[in-house]
């Protein structure tokens, strides 16, 4: 089973190819609107690179940026339009508020999960977060970088794009479970013992809840929630290290 999860993780390598495919298509029609997908891709790419500041991090940022660009075009089409008036409206601030609240709920679930696992005799290793903070040349930037990169990329791919694509072939409840399982697989299994508990937490609890939140409030508040959760986890790790 664990080998199967690791095999499923390989789907992430297909997403940059999707972005490269759409970029190649631009040469045949340069008038296609790519401003918003490109901005999202650049934001995710920079956020991913800023976590390490290395050449390897730059390559990783390029791949995630391509994947984000491809996911945005695939989910929304070429002509993505954003109204400035809408972004400065009360609706935007309400979305931010709901996102922060749900991010707090996610943080509470994560802390409760860690507590339950340890009470049952298991273990949760948060060393990966501490390692990123310790090795980064800009530790003060990590909360924002992780929040933007993971929030935009993962919610765009595993909520919006999964909803658009998977809904063509399966019912709504199956879309939620399949997309949540794929999302859970991307987080690995090595930081929790027993290893399958991370799949249970993300694939059967947090993932379906996040998908329900996305369908009720939209993508923007869901990105805010994810970004808030990631930033809070990194800040807690930085406070502990300090």
N, C-alpha and C positions, 0 to 999 in steps of 0.2 A: 504493500500500500504506500509506503513512504517513497519507494522508487517511482510509483505512478504519479505522486504529487510532484516530485522533481521533474518528471517528464512533462507534466502539464505546465510547469513554470516556463518551459521553452516557448510558449505562445507569445511571451513578451518580445521575443526576437523577431516576430513577424510584423509587429506594429511599426517599427522604423521603416520596413520595406513598404508599408502602406503610404507613409509620408513621402518616401522617395518616389513612389509611383505617381502621386499627385503632383509632385514638383516637376517630373518629366512631362506630365500633361500640360503644364503651364507653357512650355515651349511651343505647343501647337495652338494655344489661345492665351496670349498674354493679357487679355482684357478681363480675365476672370478675377473676381474679388477675393483676395487672400489676406487682406490686412488683419482681420481679427484672428484667423487661424495662425498667421505668422507671429502676431504679437503674443499669443498664448504659447506657441512653440518656443519663442525666444525667452519668455519669462520662466518656463519650466527648465529650459536648457541652462540658463544662468543660475537658477536656484539649485539645480543639481550640481553644477560645477563649483559653486560657492561653498558647498559642504566640505570640499577637500582642497580646492585651489590648485590641484595637480593636473598634469597632462592626461592622466587616466580619467580624472574627474571631468575634464573637458570633453573627452571622447564619450564618456557616459552621458554628459549633458547634451551632446550632439544627437545621440541616439534617442534619448527621451524627448528632446525637442522635435525631432522628426516624427516620433510616434504621436506626440500631442498634435502637431500640425495635421497629420493624416487622420487622426481620430476626429478632429474638429471639422474637417472638410467632409469626412464620411458621414458624420452625424447631422450636420447642418446644411451641407451643400456648399457650393462656391460663393453664393451671394449672401454672406452673413452681414446683417445690418444691426447696429446698436444705436439706440436713440439716447443722445446726451441728456435730454430732458427727463427720460425715464431713470437714468442713473443718478440723478440728483433729486429724485422725488422721494416722498415719504415711503413709497413702496420699497425702495432700495434699502433705506435704513431699517425698515421692518424686517427685510430679508436678512440683514446683518444681525439684527437682534435675535431672530429665531435661530440663525446659524450658530451664534455664540452659545445660546442656551442648549442647543442640541450637542454642540461640541463639549459642553460641560457634562451632559448626560453620558456621552461616549467616554469621557475621562473617568467618570464615576464607575462605569461598567468595567473599564480596564483595571482600575484599582481593586474593585470587588473581585474580579477574575483572579488577579494576582494573589489576593488574600485567600480565596477559596482553594486555589491550587496548592498553596503552601500549607494550608490547614489539612489538606488531604494527603500530604506527604510528598507532593511534587515540588518543582522548583521553577522559578522564572528568572532568567538572566537578562538584565538590562545593560549588559556590557557593551553591546553594539552601539547604543546611543552615547554612552560615556566615551567610547573609543572615537566616535565622530567628533565629539566636542573637544577631546584632548588633542587630536591630531589636526584640527582645523586651524588655519592661520588667522581666521576671523571668527572666533567663538561667539562674539556678540551678534554676528549676522546669521548664525545657524538657525535660531528659531524661525526667522522670517523665511530663510532659504528653504528649510524643510517644509514649512507650512505652505508656501507657494508651489513648490515643485510637486510634492505629493498630493496636495489638495486639488490642484488643477488637473494634473495628469490622471490620477486614479479615479476621480469622480467623473471626469469626461469620458474615460475609457469604460469603466466598470459600472457606471450608472447610465449616462446618456447614450453612448454608443452601443452598449449591450442592450439597452431598452429598444433602440431603433432596429438593430439587426436581429436579435434573438426573437423579438415579438413577431417576426415574419413566419417563424417555424414552430413556435411553442406557446402554450398558454401563459398568462401572466405570472402564476405562482412558480412555474418552471423557470421563467426568465429570472425571477428573483433568486432562486436557489442556485442556478447554474452560474450566474454572474457573481454571486456572493462566494461560491466555491472557487471560481477562477481568481477572484480578488484575494481570498484567503491564501491560496497557493503562492501568490507573489510575495507574501511576507515570510515565507520559509517556516521551518519547524524546529530549528536548532536552538532557539532561545527558551523553549518551554519543555519541561519533562513531566509526564509523558508527552511525546512530540505531537500527538494528534489533538491535544487540547487547544492548540492555537487554531486549528481548523474549526473546532467546535465553536470557539469564541467568535471568530470573524465570519465563518461560513454559515452558522446557524443563529447567531444572536445579533452581532453588530452589523453584519452585511445586510440581512433582511430589514433591520430597523432603518438603516441608512437608505436603502432603496425605497422603503415606504415614505421616509421623509422627503426624498427627492421627488417622488410622484405627487406628494401633497404640496410642496412648497417650491419645487423647481431646482435647477442645477446650481444657481448662484448661492442660495443659502446652504446647500449641501457642501459646496466648496469651502465656504466660510467655516462651517462646522468642522470639516476635516482639517483645514489649516489651523484652526484654533486648537484642536486636540493635539496635533503634532507639535505645534509651538509650545503648548503647555508642558508636554512630556519633556521636551528638550530643556525648557527653563527649569523644570524641577530637577533634572539631572545636573544642570549647571550650578544650581543652588547647593545641591548635595556635594558636588566636587569642590565648591568654594568653602 
